[in-house]
Amino acid sequence: MNTEAECCSTHLIEGDGTFNAVGLDNFIKQIKLKECGLSYAVVAIMGPQSSGKSTLLNHLFHTNFKEMDAYRGRSQTTKGIWIARCPGIEPCTIVMDLEGTDGRERGEDDTAFEKQSALFALAVSDIVLINMWCHDIGREQAANKPLLKTVFQVMLRLFSPRKTTLMFVIRDKTRTPLENLEPVLREDIQKIWDSVPKPEAHRHTPLSEFFNVQVVALSSYEEREDQFKEQVASLRQKFFHSIAPGGLAGDRRGVVPASGFSFSAQQIWKVIKENKDLDLPAHKVMVATVRCEEIANEKYAFFATNEDWLDIEEAVQSHLVPGFGKKLSSLLSKCLSSYDEEATYFEDSVRSAKRKQLEDKLLQLVQPSYQLMLEHIRSETLENLKKALNDALDGGLGFAVAARECTAKFMRLFDERCQDAVIKQANWGPGKVRDKFSRELESHISEVRTSKLSELTALYESKLKEALYGPVEALLEGASDDTWPAIRKLLRQETKKAVSEFSLALTGFEMDEQEEEKLILNLKNYARGLVEGKTSEEAAKVLYRMKERFTSIFNHDNDSMPRVWTGKEDIRAITKTARSSSLKLLSVLAAIRLDEEDTDKIGDTLVLTLVDPKKGTSKDPLASSTWEEVPPTKTLITPVQCKSLWSQFQRETEYTITQAIASQEANKRNNNWLPPPWAIAAMVILGFNEFMTLLRNPLWLLVIFVSYLLAKALWVQLDISGEFRNGALPAILSLSTKFLPTVTNLLRKLAEQGQTPASTGNYQHSLQTSSTASSQVTMENETEYTSPSKHQD
């Protein structure tokens, strides 16, 4: 079935008021309305003639009502009331197209049918669409206000209350937001309802008991057809399932069953036709309303296209406009004066009302520019204040003085600029913008103040860190009984110095005593926290520091010279001294002692427990997690941790002690090469005869002397004493490999010296030279044999 067949368009009421009962019955049969029971909805549309009602219905409900041909002029298209079915919408929906009001064909005197048809639509329909132009909002006739007033009154008197949806369709919507148009319509409807005389039964009945008012807006069909169709398609969705709870026709009270719809409609029309006391507003008021509206629209359009206004509007988008208020006030005054001249002979109340509407529209037009002007004033003045405040502070002016002067100066400048932007026709003020500017000004000054205080605090914190960090570390490394008193003294001195300078710097902020004390306390706490943090850092490295101190004391004498373990040193005493010093370092770092009343026995406890333990004591003082008289907050190393660290320290330093003992024993062995005294005495007694023999034969003395020189040269060149420091077996193996080469080289050098002519007087000198040369040769030979890869000459 095509769309035309589905619509079944029928002329329900003729232009002369004749009700087409036969046509309605045929229509009901064709669409099978009787089968619907209560599941159907009725929609009607009314509004001015040639306002596009039929066009809207055809697009909204896919009907085929006759539309006006714009190329043939504007004239009456729909006569009487037509009815059709809306194809594609469930439940079954019937739409009625009413003849337009204000038509010239009927004239201003024949308006009874308009009232009757409107009243019929309200009585029969669940949903009534009131079609109106956007620019006609506020007009008495165009907005159907008098007609609605009469209809409300008659409907209250004739029919039982029934909730009908009044949907105002605003056509050719302009830039004015729907949020601004809808309240005007709702307010007008409420006023009409309040002014209508009501029967006693409904004297206090609210409008919402009879009507559900909705407002929608559509774009121009001729200028924005695609957008119009999209909006209509969206609106169409609201009519699906319209009778469901919450739908457009959700109130089903008093709904006539579909089988009785024809009879009910005929009876309603009959009652309406018999009531002839309906009147429209007087002709004079109507003419005044229409004409004053036209004049106001003309003046508004002229102002909106005025070049001077457009220049101001464009300029204010980017910057301040000098004389903004005077220029706009002059333009508005000219526009309103022109309206007064043309509308002076029309009815006073209408003329005044339309003038007020025009003025409101003009002010609504210029208000965005005014607000933008205020925003420019606010932002530019705030930027100027920021720059002026920074310049004042950079110039050395105190913060409090600079802030006061800048605040007073720029608040005064803001007020002057706002006064220049005032529009005399508007009762507007910069109150909200001024409050915002004041808040931003205070916020910026507060931010700068906080920033400057933070910078100042950071400066003195850095000074304290520089003054305390290194010295505290040095004092802790050289731990002694005076370490903590020295740290306390250093902390007091540096803190006092920093606080004094800091307090002097704070005078420029003129802060209250409580705030100043808080900042100074924070600085003191920072200094204390710095020392505590450094102490904690050193405590974490205590084992390394202990080993380092032990090694330094153990391996160096009192003159800081490296120790040579000759065998005369008391390793036990040196070890005890070094360990005691390391233990002192551990006791110093075990707890924080920054207060004068911080007294403890940690050092004594450690010495008595770890260095000089008393025999027979059953209780271990270090078997605890806390020190006596030391709170946990000041404890860095617990007793049990000290015991564990000491055990680890002893294990890791045992090797150093063992090496020292081994080196000392080796030196003793190497330096004790002479035979025992008893052996020397035996050799003297038993070798007396041989000694006498040598005295009787001097030649043997010469042989012995030469042999001594050779043996001495071999002793020196082979470094026999040095070899035996490493042990007997390694020394024998090393000497066995170097002995023959050394002897060979020594004899070769002696042979070379013997070939050189020498006098008897130079004999001794030759021997010395030979000894020296042999020594050098042996040294070279030793070097060669320690580096076998080198070539031998």
KAVEN-V415528 format. One record per residue. N is the residue number from 1. SS is DSSP state (a for helix, b for strand, c for the rest). BURIAL is I if it has 24 or more other ideal C-beta (glycine too) atoms within 12 Angstrom, else O. D_LAST is the distance of its C-alpha to the last C-alpha in Angstrom with 1 decimal. Layout:
n: {N N}
ss: {SS SS}
burial: {BURIAL BURIAL}
d_last: {D_LAST D_LAST}
This chain:
n: {1 2 3 4 5 6 7 8 9 10 11 12 13 14 15 16 17 18 19 20 21 22 23 24 25 26 27 28 29 30 31 32 33 34 35 36 37 38 39 40 41 42 43 44 45 46 47 48 49 50 51 52 53 54 55 56 57 58 59 60 61 62 63 64 65 66 67 68 69 70 71 72 73 74 75 76 77 78 79 80 81 82 83 84 85 86 87 88 89 90 91 92 93 94 95 96 97 98 99 100 101 102 103 104 105 106 107 108 109 110 111 112 113 114 115 116 117 118 119 120 121 122 123 124 125 126 127 128 129 130 131 132 133 134 135 136 137 138 139 140 141 142 143 144 145 146 147 148 149 150 151 152 153 154 155 156 157 158 159 160 161 162 163 164 165 166 167 168 169 170 171 172 173 174 175 176 177 178 179 180 181 182 183 184 185 186 187 188 189 190 191 192 193 194 195 196 197 198 199 200 201 202 203 204 205 206 207 208 209 210 211 212 213 214 215 216 217 218 219 220 221 222 223 224 225 226 227 228 229 230 231 232 233 234 235 236 237 238 239 240 241 242 243 244 245 246 247 248 249 250 251 252 253 254 255 256 257 258 259 260 261 262 263 264 265 266 267 268 269 270 271 272 273 274 275 276 277 278 279 280 281 282 283 284 285 286 287 288 289 290 291 292 293 294 295 296 297 298 299 300 301 302 303 304 305 306 307 308 309 310 311 312 313 314 315 316 317 318 319 320 321 322 323 324 325 326 327 328 329 330 331 332 333 334 335 336 337 338 339 340 341 342 343 344 345 346 347 348 349 350 351 352 353 354 355 356 357 358 359 360 361 362 363 364 365 366 367 368 369 370 371 372 373 374 375 376 377 378 379 380 381 382 383 384 385 386 387 388 389 390 391 392 393 394 395 396 397 398 399 400 401 402 403 404 405 406 407 408 409 410 411 412 413 414 415 416 417 418 419 420 421 422 423 424 425 426 427 428 429 430 431 432 433 434 435 436 437 438 439 440 441 442 443 444 445 446 447 448 449 450 451 452 453 454 455 456 457 458 459 460 461 462 463 464 465 466 467 468 469 470 471 472 473 474 475 476 477 478 479 480 481 482 483 484 485 486 487 488 489 490 491 492 493 494 495 496 497 498 499 500 501 502 503 504 505 506 507 508 509 510 511 512 513 514 515 516 517 518 519 520 521 522 523 524 525 526 527 528 529 530 531 532 533 534 535 536 537 538 539 540 541 542 543 544 545 546 547 548 549 550 551 552 553 554 555 556 557 558 559 560 561 562 563 564 565 566 567 568 569 570 571 572 573 574 575 576 577 578 579 580 581 582 583 584 585 586 587 588 589 590 591 592 593 594 595 596 597 598 599 600 601 602 603 604 605 606 607 608 609 610 611 612 613 614 615 616 617 618 619 620 621 622 623 624 625 626 627 628 629 630 631 632 633 634 635 636 637 638 639 640 641 642 643 644 645 646 647 648 649 650 651 652 653 654 655 656 657 658 659 660 661 662 663 664 665 666 667 668 669 670 671 672 673 674 675 676 677 678 679 680 681 682 683 684 685 686 687 688 689 690 691 692 693 694 695 696 697 698 699 700 701 702 703 704 705 706 707 708 709 710 711 712 713 714 715 716 717 718 719 720 721 722 723 724 725 726 727 728 729 730 731 732 733 734 735 736 737 738 739 740 741 742 743 744 745 746 747 748 749 750 751 752 753 754 755 756 757 758 759 760 761 762 763 764 765 766 767 768 769 770 771 772 773 774 775 776 777 778 779 780 781 782 783 784 785 786 787 788 789 790 791 792 793}
ss: {c c a a a a a c c b b b b c c c c c b c a a a a a a a a a a a c a a a a c c c b b b b b b b b b c c c c a a a a a a a a a c c c c c c c c a a a c c c c c c c c b b b b b c c c c c c b b b b b b b c c b c c c c c c c c c c a a a a a a a a a a a a a c c b b b b b b b a a a c c c c c c c c a a a a a a a a a a a a a a c c c c c b b b b b b b b c c c c c c a a a a a a a a a a a a a a a a a a c c c c a a a c c c c a a a c b b b b b b b c c c c c c c a a a a a a a a a a a a a a a c c c c c c c c c c c c c c c c c c a a a a a a a a a a a a a a a a a c c c c c c c c a a a a a a a a a a a a a a a a a a a a a a c c a a a a a a a a a c c c c c c c c a a a a a a a a a a a a a a a a a a a c c c c c a a a a a a a a a a a a a a a a a a a a a a a a a a a a a a a a a a a a a a a a a a a a a a a c c c c a a a a a a a a a a a a a a a a a a a a a a c c c c c c c c c c a a a a a a a a a a a a a a a a a a a a a a a a a a a a a a a a a a a a a a a a a a a a a a a c c c c c a a a a a a a a a a a a a a a a a a a a a a a a a a a c c c a a a a a a a a a a a a a a a a a a a a a a a a a a a a c a a a a a a a a a a a a a a b c c c c c b c c c c c c c c a a a a a a a a a a a a a a a a a a a c b c c c c c c c c c c a a a a a a a a a a c c c c c c c c c c c c c c c c c c c c a a a b c c c a a a a a a a a a a a a a a a a a a a a a a a a a a a a a a a a a c c c c c a a a a a a a a a a c a a a a a a a a a c a a a a a a a a a a a a a a a a a a a a a c a a a a a c c c a a a a a a a a a a a a a a a a a a a a a a a a a a a a c c c c a a a a a a a a a a a a a a a a a a a a a a a a a a a c c c c c c c}
burial: {O O O O O O I I I I I I I O I O I O I I I O I I O O I I O I I O I O O I O O I I I I I I I I I I I I I I I I I I I I I I I I I I I O I I O O O O O O O I I I I I I I I I I I I O I O I I I I I I I I I I I I I O O I O O O O I I I I I I I I I I I I I I I I I I I I I I I I I I I I I I I I I I I I I I I I I I I I I I I I I O I I I I I I I I I I I I I I O O O I O I I I O I I I O I I O O I I O O I O O O O O O O O O O I O O I I I I I I I I I I O I O O O O O O I O O I I O O I I O I I O O I I O O O I I I O I I O O I I O I O O I I O I I I O I I O O I I O I O O I O I I O O O I I O I I I I I I I I I I O I I O O I I O I O O I O O I I O O I O O O I I O O I I O I I I O I I O O I I O I I I O I I O O I I O O I I O I I I O I I I I I I I I I I I O I I I I I I I I I I I O I I O I I I O I I O O I I O O O O O I I O I I O O I I O O I I O I I I O I I O I I I I O I I O I O I O O I I O O I I O I I O O I I O O I I O O I I O O I I O O I I O I I I O I I I O I I I O I I I I I O O O I I O I I I O I I O O I I O O I I O O I I O I I O I I O I O O O O I O O I I O I I I O I I I O I I I O I I I O I I O I I I O I I I I I I I I I I I O O O O O O O I O I O O O I O I O O I I O I I I I I I I I I I I I I I I I I I O O O O O I O I I O I I I O I I I O O O O O O O O O I I O O O I I O O I O O O I I I I I I O I I I O I I O O I I O O I O O I I O O I O O I I O I I O O I O O O O O O O O O O O O O O O O O O O O O O O O O O O O O O O O O O O O O O I I O O I I I I I I I I O O I I I O O O O O I O O I I O O I I O I I O O I I O O I I O O I O O O O O O O O O O O O I I O O I I O I I I O I I I I I I O O I O O O O O O O O}
d_last: {127.8 126.9 126.5 130.0 131.6 129.6 130.6 134.3 135.1 138.7 140.9 141.8 143.9 145.6 145.5 149.1 148.2 149.4 147.5 146.6 147.2 147.3 144.1 142.4 143.7 142.3 139.0 138.7 139.5 137.0 134.1 135.4 135.4 137.7 135.1 132.7 134.7 133.1 129.8 130.3 129.8 131.7 130.0 131.9 130.9 132.9 132.2 133.3 134.5 131.8 129.0 127.4 128.7 129.3 125.9 124.2 126.1 125.3 121.6 121.5 123.7 123.7 127.4 129.4 131.6 132.8 130.6 131.6 130.9 129.3 130.0 133.7 133.8 133.9 136.9 138.0 136.3 137.1 140.8 141.8 139.4 137.4 135.8 133.1 130.6 126.9 125.2 121.9 122.4 123.0 125.4 128.2 128.3 131.3 131.0 133.9 133.7 136.2 137.9 136.1 137.7 138.6 139.7 141.9 143.8 145.5 145.6 145.3 148.7 148.2 145.4 147.0 145.3 141.9 142.6 144.0 141.2 138.6 140.5 140.7 137.0 136.3 138.8 137.7 133.9 131.1 128.8 130.1 127.8 128.9 127.5 127.0 125.1 122.3 123.8 127.1 125.9 128.2 131.2 134.3 135.5 132.3 130.9 134.2 134.6 138.4 138.7 136.5 138.5 141.7 140.2 138.9 142.3 144.3 141.8 142.2 145.9 146.1 143.3 141.6 138.1 135.5 131.9 131.0 127.7 128.0 125.0 124.9 123.1 121.9 121.7 119.6 117.4 116.0 112.9 114.7 113.0 115.2 114.5 116.5 119.4 120.0 120.9 123.6 125.2 125.2 126.6 129.4 130.3 130.4 132.7 135.0 135.1 135.9 138.6 140.4 143.5 143.0 145.5 145.7 143.8 140.7 141.0 137.7 136.0 132.6 131.8 129.1 131.8 133.1 130.2 126.4 125.3 122.2 120.9 118.7 117.8 117.3 115.9 118.1 119.0 119.4 116.3 113.9 115.2 112.0 111.5 115.2 114.9 111.9 113.6 116.8 114.8 113.3 116.8 118.2 116.0 118.0 121.1 119.7 121.0 122.8 125.3 122.5 122.4 120.7 121.4 123.4 126.5 125.5 128.7 131.1 134.0 137.4 136.0 138.7 138.1 137.4 140.8 142.7 140.6 143.2 146.2 144.2 143.2 146.8 148.2 145.6 146.4 150.1 149.8 147.7 150.2 153.0 151.4 152.2 151.3 147.8 147.2 144.3 143.6 145.9 145.4 144.8 141.9 140.4 140.6 139.1 136.3 135.4 135.8 133.9 131.1 130.9 130.9 128.2 126.1 126.5 125.5 122.5 121.4 121.9 119.8 117.0 116.7 117.2 114.4 114.3 113.7 111.1 109.2 109.2 108.2 105.3 104.1 104.1 101.7 98.9 99.8 102.4 105.6 107.3 111.0 110.7 113.6 116.0 115.3 115.9 118.9 120.5 119.9 121.3 124.3 125.1 124.9 127.1 129.6 129.9 130.7 133.3 135.1 135.4 136.2 138.6 141.8 140.7 141.5 139.9 138.4 136.8 135.6 134.0 132.4 130.9 129.8 128.0 126.3 125.3 123.9 122.0 120.5 119.5 117.9 116.1 114.8 113.4 112.2 108.8 108.2 109.4 107.0 104.2 105.1 104.9 101.5 100.2 101.6 99.9 96.5 96.4 97.6 95.1 92.2 93.5 93.7 90.1 88.8 91.0 89.9 86.2 86.8 88.7 86.0 83.3 85.4 85.2 88.7 89.1 89.3 92.7 94.2 92.6 93.8 97.4 97.6 96.2 98.4 101.6 100.8 99.9 102.7 105.1 103.5 103.8 107.5 108.2 106.6 108.4 111.7 111.1 110.7 114.0 116.5 120.0 121.6 119.2 119.2 115.5 113.2 109.4 109.7 107.2 104.8 105.1 104.4 101.4 100.1 100.7 98.8 95.9 95.9 95.8 93.2 90.9 91.4 90.6 87.5 86.3 87.1 85.2 82.2 82.2 82.5 79.7 77.5 78.4 77.8 74.4 73.5 74.2 72.6 69.4 69.6 70.2 67.2 65.0 66.4 66.2 63.5 60.4 61.9 63.4 60.0 58.4 61.2 60.9 57.2 57.7 60.5 62.5 66.1 66.7 65.3 68.6 70.6 68.1 68.3 72.1 72.1 69.8 71.9 75.1 73.9 72.4 75.4 77.9 76.2 76.1 79.6 80.9 79.4 80.4 84.0 84.2 83.0 85.7 88.6 88.7 89.6 92.7 92.3 94.4 93.2 92.6 90.3 88.3 87.9 86.8 84.0 82.9 82.9 80.8 78.3 78.2 77.8 74.9 73.2 73.8 72.7 69.5 68.6 69.7 67.6 64.5 65.1 65.6 62.4 60.5 62.3 60.9 57.4 58.2 55.8 52.8 54.0 54.4 50.9 49.5 51.5 50.6 46.8 47.2 49.1 47.2 43.7 44.7 46.4 49.4 47.4 45.9 42.4 40.4 41.1 38.5 39.9 39.5 42.3 44.9 46.2 49.4 48.4 52.0 53.5 50.9 51.6 55.3 55.0 53.0 55.3 58.4 57.1 56.5 59.9 61.4 60.0 61.6 64.9 64.9 64.4 66.8 69.8 71.0 72.6 73.9 77.4 78.2 80.1 77.0 76.4 74.8 73.2 70.3 67.7 69.5 70.1 66.4 65.3 68.0 67.4 63.6 62.2 64.9 67.1 70.2 70.8 74.0 74.5 75.6 75.8 72.6 73.1 70.4 72.3 74.1 73.8 75.2 74.7 77.7 79.2 76.9 78.5 76.7 76.5 74.2 72.1 68.6 67.2 69.6 69.4 68.4 65.7 64.4 64.2 62.3 59.9 59.3 58.6 56.1 54.5 54.1 52.5 50.0 49.0 48.7 45.1 44.2 46.0 44.4 40.9 41.9 43.3 40.2 37.9 40.2 40.2 36.5 36.4 39.0 37.2 33.9 35.8 37.9 35.4 37.7 40.1 43.8 46.0 47.9 44.7 43.9 47.5 47.3 44.1 45.7 48.9 47.3 44.6 46.9 47.0 43.3 43.1 45.8 43.9 40.9 43.2 44.7 41.4 39.1 36.2 35.7 35.5 32.6 30.8 31.6 30.4 27.0 26.8 27.8 25.1 22.5 24.2 24.6 20.9 20.2 23.2 21.9 18.3 19.6 22.5 24.9 28.0 26.7 25.8 29.3 31.0 30.5 32.1 31.6 30.6 27.9 26.5 26.4 24.7 22.0 21.5 21.4 18.4 16.4 17.9 16.0 12.4 13.7 15.5 12.8 10.6 14.0 15.1 12.1 12.8 16.4 16.1 14.7 17.6 20.0 19.5 20.8 24.7 26.3 30.0 31.7 32.7 29.1 28.3 28.7 26.8 23.8 24.1 24.1 21.2 19.3 20.4 19.4 16.0 15.5 16.9 14.5 11.5 13.4 14.1 10.7 10.1 13.5 12.8 10.0 12.5 15.3 13.8 12.7 12.8 9.7 6.6 3.8 0.0}
